[in-house]
Amino acid sequence: MAHGKHDDLYHVTPLKTYLTIFGSLLVLTVVTVLASRIDFGRANMVIAMLIASVKAALVMLFFMHLKYDNMMNRVIFGVGFFFLLVLFGFTGFDIITRINAHP
């Protein structure tokens, strides 16, 4: 391996980026707690899952380095994330049918 090729193998993320993402995760956690105290009606679950999805995406992209990884790993995680959304959808449909069954 040539001396100049080392930069092609690894990506060094600056500490500022990690601190920014960490701060964003803390803010989103506070938003989650505040959102849980407000009754949005049927949108409660959708809002909670949306916030959780954003936090999961930040963790996957930056702390798991998928932003800088090869395309195959992105596709594998993307497919997993898609099926997680399908699971959220089925959970949402289940909750909606239980609410309508017991007014």
C-alpha positions as CSV (number, residue, x, y, z in Angstrom):
1,M,0.0,0.0,0.0
2,A,1.4,3.4,-1.0
3,H,1.8,6.0,1.7
4,G,-0.8,8.3,0.2
5,K,-3.5,5.6,0.0
6,H,-4.1,5.6,3.8
7,D,-6.7,8.4,3.5
8,D,-8.8,6.2,1.1
9,L,-9.4,3.5,3.7
10,Y,-10.5,5.5,6.8
11,H,-12.5,8.6,7.5
12,V,-11.6,10.6,10.6
13,T,-14.7,12.4,11.9
14,P,-13.9,15.7,13.7
15,L,-14.8,15.9,17.4
16,K,-17.0,18.9,16.6
17,T,-19.2,16.7,14.4
18,Y,-19.6,14.2,17.2
19,L,-20.4,16.9,19.7
20,T,-23.0,18.4,17.4
21,I,-24.7,15.1,16.8
22,F,-24.6,14.4,20.6
23,G,-26.2,17.7,21.3
24,S,-28.8,17.1,18.6
25,L,-29.6,13.7,20.2
26,L,-30.0,15.4,23.6
27,V,-32.3,18.1,22.2
28,L,-34.4,15.4,20.4
29,T,-34.6,13.5,23.7
30,V,-36.0,16.6,25.4
31,V,-38.4,17.0,22.5
32,T,-39.5,13.4,23.0
33,V,-40.2,14.0,26.6
34,L,-42.0,17.3,26.0
35,A,-44.1,15.7,23.2
36,S,-45.1,12.8,25.5
37,R,-46.7,15.4,27.8
38,I,-48.9,16.9,25.1
39,D,-51.9,15.1,23.8
40,F,-51.8,15.2,20.0
41,G,-54.7,12.7,19.7
42,R,-54.1,10.0,17.1
43,A,-50.8,11.7,16.0
44,N,-49.1,10.8,19.3
45,M,-47.5,7.6,18.0
46,V,-46.6,9.1,14.6
47,I,-44.8,12.0,16.3
48,A,-43.0,9.7,18.7
49,M,-41.9,7.4,15.9
50,L,-40.8,10.3,13.7
51,I,-38.6,11.7,16.5
52,A,-37.2,8.2,17.2
53,S,-36.5,7.6,13.5
54,V,-34.6,10.9,13.2
55,K,-32.5,9.9,16.3
56,A,-31.9,6.5,14.9
57,A,-30.8,7.9,11.5
58,L,-28.3,10.3,13.2
59,V,-26.8,7.4,15.2
60,M,-26.5,5.2,12.1
61,L,-25.1,7.9,9.9
62,F,-22.5,9.4,12.2
63,F,-21.8,7.1,15.1
64,M,-21.9,4.0,13.0
65,H,-20.1,5.8,10.1
66,L,-22.6,4.8,7.4
67,K,-22.4,8.3,5.9
68,Y,-18.8,7.5,5.0
69,D,-19.2,3.8,4.3
70,N,-19.6,1.9,1.0
71,M,-22.9,1.7,-0.7
72,M,-23.6,-2.0,0.1
73,N,-23.6,-1.3,3.9
74,R,-25.9,1.7,3.3
75,V,-28.3,-0.5,1.3
76,I,-28.3,-3.2,4.0
77,F,-29.1,-0.7,6.7
78,G,-31.6,1.0,4.5
79,V,-33.5,-2.2,3.9
80,G,-33.5,-2.9,7.7
81,F,-34.7,0.7,8.3
82,F,-37.5,0.1,5.7
83,F,-38.7,-3.0,7.5
84,L,-38.6,-1.1,10.8
85,L,-40.9,1.5,9.1
86,V,-43.2,-1.4,8.0
87,L,-43.2,-2.6,11.6
88,F,-44.1,0.9,12.8
89,G,-46.9,0.9,10.2
90,F,-48.4,-2.4,11.4
91,T,-48.2,-1.1,14.9
92,G,-49.9,2.1,14.0
93,F,-52.7,0.2,12.2
94,D,-53.1,-2.0,15.2
95,I,-53.4,1.0,17.5
96,I,-55.9,2.7,15.2
97,T,-58.1,-0.4,15.0
98,R,-58.1,-0.8,18.8
99,I,-59.1,2.9,19.3
100,N,-62.0,2.6,16.8
101,A,-63.1,-0.7,18.3
102,H,-63.4,0.8,21.8
103,P,-64.7,4.4,21.5
